[in-house]
Amino acid sequence: MQAIKVATSNSHQIERGKEFQIELEIPNSLGWIGNVEVLFNRLWESTSIIKQMIRVEEINGIGKYCTTVQFENLGNYYFFFCLEINGQRKAIKINRQTKTPDVMEISQESPYWRILVIEPSFEIPSWAIDGIAYQIFVDRFARGGEEEEKRTGRNYRCWGEFPDWGRDRFGNFHNNDFFCGNIEGICEHLDYLKSLSVDIVYLSPINESLYRYERYASTNHMEIDQDAGTFFQLDRLHKKANELGMHIILDIAFNHCSSDNPIFQEALNNPNSKYRDWFFFENGSYRCWYGIFTDMPIFNQDSKEYQEYVYGENGVVAKFAPYVDGFRLDLASELGLHVLEGIRNRANQYGSHLILGEYWHKVPIDVLGRGIDCPTNYPFTDAILKFIAYGRGEEFATRIYNILEIYPQKTIDTMFNSLDTHDMVRALTILSMKLVRDNPDRIWEIDKEGSPWHVGDRFLTDEFRKFEFDNDKLEGEDYENAKRRLKLAVILQYFLPGIPCVFYGTEVGIHGYKDPFNRKCFNWDESTWDKDLLKFYQEIGKFRKLYYGGESQFDVLYADQDVVCFTRANKENSVFVAINRGDQRRDIDIPQYFKERGRKFTLNAGENYLEPMGGIIILK
């Protein structure tokens, strides 16, 4: 029997305002066909567009119907067809079993076709596509050059000491341990990053912050903190990195500042200050981050003067943009689209900059290509770690598809896929399976409500930090098992769509619970490194550089409790990936195409099987 066929001018994405063409082929053998329509439903909306399809020709007993449509709104549109067959109203949707177009009742549940409408002229730096990134916490990575004069009020520590995790003499948990890692230290270790095939060096904030080593609450956004370095040193780092084929991304927090910031202090103490409308003052108090961190007052993003300060002609972005290749925007999810657009537009006046936004969930489509280019892709982080820890490959595959279906291709090519960051438990600690909480919403959220440290409406912070300290050390079989799991997670991280991002030191075995335990100093004594793990990162990095994955088609071939197999393919090349996180040897079905002269990267794998904790990557 002749089949129904559906063809479109674009199989996945189309720019807003461009013409989208649909063709539908219907065999005459179905009966008399009348009144063919296509119905478009934008996600979360009722039917938004109904288009009549015109019968344009008939060839060999097949009627061909066509129509075009232009979309005004961004986002996913789902569509199916309604038609009359022998006077009865029917639908053409996707048959769940055969994955092909099929006639069914209009009310029958079955998948629709999908088209993602994206922002016109969405451009990103070509160097960013499919790179490998390395996240550096500046104060803890490396200290180079001559020692600078110490600032009063800071708790200076010797390199490599354990971070202070207890309360200070005032009874507060603080962020005032300065180890003085700096720009010069990073510059001295670029060759080490090159050995990991790093393309993008992502730096934590370096803006002046009097009493916070992590510098996420700045006392002067316009200046570099003296313990971090100077603009001259940042310029030298930028140029040297570019010469080595690497690019610099700088993290900046624009949602809030430090309560010690002179701008805030003047606004706080002078109701007539020109800075007064930069903040929210009400009932003798002010709005602060999360409603409880009074040392981090939040900015009023509607203030024209604040906007000028951030992204005006002489603002913060304009000052730093010549020295970096992109920005990571802290709490981008809290920044208004008008602010994100202003930052992106100003940065790109100084050359093509990559704008990475911090998002913990999915990013709204209207932000992508206008405000940011790509997100910190925590949904992938959680999906990877949960599969390695608990299994359930089908759930893993669904979570990956859920992200790939809602993002523009350029965002997919550049989203940052981490296994750990400064805001979460280190990957080795997570994968040691010593966490005291089973399968929380996100695998690293061991201290969320319902934990052993929640008593009534109180959280026992001291007891929680004591637990983290007592269980910080990871060694022996616990460490080796965690490392085996980490290697499998890295295979997924490096070959799923996007940019794999390594948190400094994970590649040599740094582990630890949440802040401050995940922010230890990098020990440059090589005798302390896990050389086997470092070699694995170096080798998979080199193998990853052989693969160009831009605009690749991602397909999961097989998924069960312990095994996942998938492919990525485009015009340039293709890759097959399979991992087995279980404790039994598993045979795998490798497509014939990949069996023929493919380049292999293997981990506990044979020709057609995977040992426990085994993986294989085949590149064609």
Secondary structure, DSSP 8 states (H G I E B T S, - for coil): ----EEEES-SSEEETTSEEEEEEEEEGGG--EEEEEEEEEETTSSEEEEEE-EEEEEETTEEEEEEEEE--S-EEEEEEEEEEETTEEEEEEE-TTT-SEEEE-TTS----EEEEEE-TT----GGGTT--EEEE-HHHH---SS-----TT-EE--TT-----S--TTS-----EE----HHHHHTTHHHHHHTT--EEEE---EE-SS-TT-SS-SEEEEE-TTT--HHHHHHHHHHHHHTT-EEEEEEE-SB--TT-HHHHHHHH-TT-TTGGGB-EETTEE-EETTTEEEEEBB-TT-HHHHHHHHSTTSHHHHHGGG-SEEEEETGGGS-HHHHHHHHHHHGGGS--EEEE--SS---GGGBTTTBSEEB-HHHHHHHHHHHHH--HHHHHHHHHHHHTTS-HHHHHH-EEES--TTS--HHHHTTT--SSSS-SSTT-TTSTTSTTEETTEE-HHHHHHHHHHT----HHHHHHHHHHHHHHHHHHHHSSSEEEEETTGGGT---SSTTTT-------GGGS-HHHHHHHHHHHHHHHT---TT-EEEEEEE-SSEEEEEEE-SS-EEEEEEE-SSS-EE----HHHHTT-EEEEEEE-SSEEEEEEEEEEE-
